[in-house]
Amino acid sequence: MELSKLKVMVTGGAGFIGSHLVDRLIETENQVIVYDSFDEYYQGKEKNVRQHLSDSNFTLIRASILESEILLKAVQGVDIIFHLAAQPGVRFSLENPAKTNHVNTCGTINVLRAAVQARVKKVVFASSSSVYGIPKYMPIDEEHPTEPISIYGASKLAGEVCCRIFCKLWGLPVVMLRYHTVYGPRQRPDMAIRRWTELLLRNDAPVIYGDGNQTRDFTYVSDIVEGTLLAAEVDGLGGQVFNLGGGSRVSVNDVVRNIIELTGKRNVRPLYQSPNAGDVPDTHAEIKKAKQILGYDPKVTLKEGLRNFVKWLAESK
């Protein structure tokens, strides 16, 4: 399906990843509906879509995916839904399990039900590497056991199960994408790379939970957006799941060292604290399936991506 001049909805479209996705969809002359609750968890994200408010191809709906009647009305005539709306945050989920589950599981069911009733042609669901839990082997492919160790991971896995059920029972083409540690401009204030950079720009010590030897598959936001668009364009993928990652793993210590260099704060040393519950020791995506079937090919190196992010954050301040 060619992503041009279609009617598209992006739930969570004012958020970090969602707003970058919206930028690309607007560029290709789609009619884009951003459906976003503007939850207080991520304040100030109105500016992420401000540049599109006067565009005739852009519509902003301020509502929650838990408001099923508003959602069903909004989705009428939509060709594709990119479902990125969620309650994020591993730590937040352990302190607020009910809200996390309600938004991520019940909200996803509402989106799927609305898609079936409105006869939407395809849904692309943003899942997470958190569904895997502690790795049993690496790189982690899509067949790896899913044993999440946080409520957030469990809620994303529940969302995937619901997607498969709607695909099987109602014939709704749903593609599931497991995002791996996405970073870049517009990143939420609670995310690690942004926290470390903001602290360093204030000449404060970046706080690392654990010894810093834990590793992550950091993925630049433009690569994630590209993979998400490809998943919508390729036909015949209903019920399938794909890893989207950078395809390599880097230690937290190495990332912080890179940010220290980029911010010029070479005299500042990290502050180490006890590990957080719910955090996995390592992530590393096997992206062979996404490469072969979607044509996914992440291009932005960690150094380049961090340089872009630090520049954006410094300028936005």
C-alpha positions as CSV (number, residue, x, y, z in Angstrom):
1,M,0.0,0.0,0.0
2,E,1.5,3.3,-1.1
3,L,1.6,5.8,1.7
4,S,0.5,8.9,-0.2
5,K,-2.8,10.8,-0.3
6,L,-4.4,8.4,2.2
7,K,-6.4,9.2,5.3
8,V,-4.2,8.2,8.3
9,M,-4.6,8.3,12.0
10,V,-1.7,8.4,14.5
11,T,-2.7,7.8,18.1
12,G,-0.2,9.4,20.3
13,G,0.8,11.5,17.3
14,A,2.0,14.5,19.4
15,G,4.5,12.4,21.3
16,F,8.2,11.8,20.7
17,I,8.0,9.1,18.0
18,G,4.5,9.9,16.9
19,S,5.3,13.5,16.0
20,H,8.2,12.5,13.8
21,L,6.0,9.9,12.1
22,V,3.4,12.7,11.5
23,D,6.1,14.9,9.9
24,R,6.8,12.2,7.3
25,L,3.2,11.4,6.6
26,I,2.4,15.1,6.0
27,E,5.4,15.3,3.6
28,T,3.8,12.6,1.4
29,E,0.5,14.4,1.2
30,N,-1.6,12.2,3.5
31,Q,-4.5,13.5,5.4
32,V,-3.3,13.0,9.0
33,I,-5.4,12.8,12.1
34,V,-3.4,13.1,15.3
35,Y,-5.4,11.6,18.2
36,D,-3.7,12.4,21.5
37,S,-4.8,12.9,25.1
38,F,-1.9,15.2,26.0
39,D,-1.5,13.4,29.3
40,E,0.4,15.3,32.0
41,Y,3.0,12.5,32.0
42,Y,4.6,14.2,29.0
43,Q,4.1,18.0,29.3
44,G,4.8,20.5,26.6
45,K,4.4,18.2,23.6
46,E,2.0,20.5,21.9
47,K,5.0,22.2,20.3
48,N,5.8,18.9,18.5
49,V,2.9,19.3,16.1
50,R,2.5,23.1,16.3
51,Q,4.0,23.5,12.8
52,H,1.1,21.5,11.2
53,L,-1.8,23.3,12.9
54,S,-2.5,25.5,9.8
55,D,-2.1,22.7,7.3
56,S,-5.4,21.7,5.7
57,N,-4.3,18.0,5.7
58,F,-3.8,18.0,9.5
59,T,-6.4,17.4,12.1
60,L,-5.8,17.4,15.9
61,I,-8.2,15.6,18.2
62,R,-7.5,15.9,21.9
63,A,-9.0,12.8,23.4
64,S,-8.0,9.5,25.1
65,I,-8.0,6.1,23.4
66,L,-10.1,5.1,26.4
67,E,-12.9,7.3,25.1
68,S,-14.4,4.7,22.7
69,E,-17.2,6.8,21.3
70,I,-15.0,9.7,20.4
71,L,-12.4,7.3,18.9
72,L,-15.0,5.5,16.8
73,K,-16.3,8.8,15.4
74,A,-12.7,10.0,14.7
75,V,-11.7,6.9,12.8
76,Q,-14.4,6.9,10.2
77,G,-13.0,6.9,6.7
78,V,-9.4,6.2,7.9
79,D,-7.3,3.9,5.8
80,I,-4.5,3.2,8.2
81,I,-4.0,3.6,12.0
82,F,-0.6,3.9,13.5
83,H,-1.3,3.0,17.1
84,L,1.5,4.7,19.2
85,A,-0.6,6.0,22.1
86,A,0.5,4.4,25.4
87,Q,1.3,5.0,29.0
88,P,5.1,4.7,28.8
89,G,7.7,4.2,31.6
90,V,8.9,1.0,33.2
91,R,9.3,2.7,36.6
92,F,6.0,4.5,36.3
93,S,4.3,1.2,35.5
94,L,5.6,-0.4,38.8
95,E,4.2,2.6,40.8
96,N,1.0,2.9,38.7
97,P,0.2,-0.6,37.4
98,A,-3.6,0.0,37.0
99,K,-3.2,3.1,34.8
100,T,-0.5,1.5,32.7
101,N,-2.6,-1.6,32.1
102,H,-5.8,0.3,31.5
103,V,-4.3,2.6,28.9
104,N,-2.1,0.1,27.1
105,T,-4.4,-2.9,27.2
106,C,-7.9,-1.6,27.3
107,G,-7.0,1.4,25.1
108,T,-5.5,-0.9,22.5
109,I,-8.7,-3.0,22.5
110,N,-10.6,0.2,21.9
111,V,-8.4,1.1,18.9
112,L,-8.8,-2.4,17.4
113,R,-12.5,-2.4,17.9
114,A,-12.9,1.0,16.3
115,A,-10.7,-0.2,13.4
116,V,-12.9,-3.2,12.7
117,Q,-16.1,-1.2,12.9
118,A,-14.7,1.5,10.6
119,R,-13.2,-1.1,8.2
120,V,-9.7,0.3,8.5
121,K,-7.4,-1.4,6.0
122,K,-4.4,-1.8,8.3
123,V,-3.2,-1.1,11.9
124,V,0.4,-0.8,12.8
125,F,1.0,-1.4,16.6
126,A,4.0,0.0,18.4
127,S,5.1,-2.6,20.9
128,S,8.4,-2.7,22.8
129,S,11.5,-4.7,23.5
130,S,10.3,-4.8,27.1
131,V,8.1,-7.8,26.2
132,Y,11.2,-10.0,26.1
133,G,12.3,-9.5,29.7
134,I,15.8,-10.8,30.7
135,P,17.5,-12.2,27.5
136,K,18.1,-15.9,27.3
137,Y,20.3,-15.3,24.2
138,M,21.4,-12.4,22.1
139,P,20.8,-10.9,19.6
140,I,17.1,-11.4,20.5
141,D,14.9,-12.6,17.6
142,E,11.2,-12.5,17.4
143,E,10.9,-16.1,18.5
144,H,12.7,-15.3,21.8
145,P,10.4,-16.2,24.9
146,T,8.3,-13.2,26.0
147,E,8.7,-13.0,29.8
148,P,8.4,-9.3,30.7
149,I,9.6,-8.2,34.2
150,S,7.7,-4.9,34.3
151,I,4.0,-4.0,34.2
152,Y,4.8,-1.8,31.1
153,G,6.3,-4.8,29.3
154,A,3.3,-7.0,30.3
155,S,0.8,-4.4,29.1
156,K,2.6,-4.2,25.7
157,L,2.6,-8.0,25.4
158,A,-1.1,-8.0,26.2
159,G,-1.6,-5.5,23.5
160,E,0.2,-7.8,21.0
161,V,-2.0,-10.7,22.0
162,C,-5.1,-8.6,21.4
163,C,-3.8,-7.6,18.0
164,R,-3.4,-11.3,17.0
165,I,-6.9,-12.1,18.2
166,F,-8.4,-9.3,16.2
167,C,-6.4,-10.3,13.2
168,K,-7.5,-14.0,13.5
169,L,-11.1,-13.6,14.4
170,W,-12.1,-10.4,12.6
171,G,-9.6,-10.4,9.8
172,L,-8.0,-7.1,10.8
173,P,-4.5,-6.7,9.3
174,V,-2.3,-5.8,12.2
175,V,1.5,-5.5,12.2
176,M,3.3,-5.4,15.5
177,L,6.7,-3.6,15.9
178,R,8.9,-4.1,18.9
179,Y,10.8,-0.8,19.3
180,H,14.2,-0.9,20.9
181,T,15.4,2.1,23.1
182,V,14.5,4.9,20.7
183,Y,16.2,8.3,21.2
184,G,16.5,11.6,19.3
185,P,15.0,15.1,19.2
186,R,11.7,15.6,21.1
187,Q,12.6,12.7,23.4
188,R,10.5,12.7,26.6
189,P,12.0,14.4,29.7
190,D,11.9,11.1,31.7
191,M,14.1,9.2,29.2
192,A,17.7,8.4,30.1
193,I,19.6,10.1,27.3
194,R,17.7,13.3,27.8
195,R,18.1,13.2,31.6
196,W,21.9,12.7,31.3
197,T,22.2,15.4,28.7
198,E,20.2,17.9,30.7
199,L,22.2,17.3,33.8
200,L,25.5,17.7,31.9
201,L,24.3,20.9,30.3
202,R,23.8,22.2,33.9
203,N,27.2,21.0,34.9
204,D,25.6,18.3,37.1
205,A,26.6,14.7,37.3
206,P,24.6,12.3,35.1
207,V,22.9,9.6,37.3
208,I,23.5,6.0,36.2
209,Y,21.4,3.3,37.8
210,G,23.5,0.2,38.2
211,D,27.2,-0.1,37.3
212,G,26.7,1.2,33.7
213,N,27.8,-2.0,32.1
214,Q,24.2,-2.9,31.1
215,T,23.8,-2.6,27.4
216,R,21.0,-1.2,25.1
217,D,20.2,-1.4,21.4
218,F,19.9,2.3,20.9
219,T,17.8,3.3,17.8
220,Y,17.6,6.7,16.3
221,V,14.1,8.0,15.9
222,S,14.3,8.5,12.1
223,D,15.2,4.8,11.7
224,I,12.3,3.8,13.8
225,V,9.9,6.0,11.7
226,E,11.3,4.5,8.5
227,G,10.7,1.0,9.8
228,T,7.2,1.9,10.9
229,L,6.3,3.3,7.5
230,L,7.7,0.2,5.7
231,A,5.5,-2.0,7.9
232,A,2.5,-0.1,6.7
233,E,3.5,-0.2,3.0
234,V,4.3,-3.9,2.7
235,D,1.1,-6.0,2.2
236,G,0.3,-9.4,3.6
237,L,1.8,-9.0,7.1
238,G,-1.3,-9.4,9.2
239,G,-0.4,-10.9,12.6
240,Q,3.3,-10.7,12.2
241,V,5.8,-9.1,14.6
242,F,9.1,-7.4,13.8
243,N,12.0,-6.1,15.8
244,L,13.0,-2.6,15.0
245,G,16.4,-1.7,16.5
246,G,19.8,-0.3,15.7
247,G,21.1,-3.8,15.4
248,S,24.0,-3.4,17.9
249,R,24.4,-3.0,21.6
250,V,26.3,-0.3,23.5
251,S,26.9,0.0,27.3
252,V,25.3,2.8,29.2
253,N,28.8,3.9,30.3
254,D,29.9,4.3,26.7
255,V,26.8,6.4,25.9
256,V,27.3,8.7,28.8
257,R,31.0,9.1,27.9
258,N,29.9,10.1,24.4
259,I,27.5,12.7,25.8
260,I,30.2,14.1,28.1
261,E,32.4,14.6,25.0
262,L,29.6,16.2,23.0
263,T,28.6,18.6,25.8
264,G,32.3,19.5,26.5
265,K,31.8,18.6,30.2
266,R,34.9,16.5,30.6
267,N,35.4,17.3,34.2
268,V,32.0,15.9,35.2
269,R,31.9,12.3,36.4
270,P,28.8,10.1,36.5
271,L,27.0,9.3,39.8
272,Y,26.2,5.7,40.2
273,Q,23.1,4.5,42.2
274,S,21.3,1.2,42.8
275,P,19.7,-0.4,39.8
276,N,15.9,0.1,39.3
277,A,13.4,-2.7,39.5
278,G,12.0,-3.7,36.2
279,D,15.1,-2.7,34.2
280,V,16.5,-5.5,32.0
281,P,20.3,-6.0,31.9
282,D,20.7,-6.0,28.2
283,T,18.8,-5.5,24.9
284,H,20.0,-6.4,21.4
285,A,17.6,-6.8,18.5
286,E,18.1,-9.3,15.8
287,I,16.7,-7.3,12.8
288,K,17.2,-9.9,10.1
289,K,13.5,-10.4,9.6
290,A,12.7,-6.7,9.3
291,K,15.6,-6.4,6.8
292,Q,14.4,-9.3,4.6
293,I,10.7,-8.6,4.6
294,L,10.3,-4.9,5.2
295,G,13.6,-3.7,3.7
296,Y,14.4,-2.1,7.0
297,D,18.0,-0.7,7.1
298,P,18.9,1.6,10.1
299,K,21.3,4.2,8.9
300,V,22.1,6.6,11.8
301,T,25.1,5.7,13.9
302,L,25.0,6.3,17.7
303,K,27.6,9.1,17.5
304,E,25.7,10.9,14.8
305,G,22.4,10.4,16.6
306,L,23.7,11.7,19.9
307,R,25.3,14.7,18.1
308,N,21.9,15.5,16.6
309,F,20.1,15.1,19.9
310,V,22.6,17.2,22.0
311,K,22.4,20.0,19.3
312,W,18.6,19.9,19.4
313,L,18.4,20.0,23.2
314,A,21.0,22.8,23.6
315,E,19.1,24.9,21.0
316,S,15.7,24.2,22.5
317,K,16.9,25.4,25.9
